[in-house]
């Protein structure tokens, strides 16, 4: 999945050591979408190598490719958004923008003909209650 927006916060990095003794590092960010009604999205980049490959700064326009994962711990569910690629700028706009249309070719135009006259319908006031068929119980 992807989301496009502007980085509004770079939160403090978190690091530690896993059960197996391997060190880990997570860099969280907050992004604000560019929609008519902007939404804030908290996401994180996991792993020191990915953090170095995907640096972000406040007010930077980015396209974030991510995975969503939920896990259960002690009867409660937690959802995380983990970015696996961050590209500078709005890269989705170029991919979804329509190709420019070719100039229209003028076709020969036939001379207009007068339409056949239709019989005139009697003028009925739509707000006149007496004009109805009398079967409706509506006041109009």
Secondary structure, DSSP 8 states (H G I E B T S, - for coil): -EEEEEEEEE---EEEE-TTS-EEEEEEEEEEE-SSS--EEEEEEESHHHHHHS---TT-EEEEEEEEEEEEETTEEEEEEEEEEEEES-HHHHHHS----------------------------TT-GGGS-S---S--
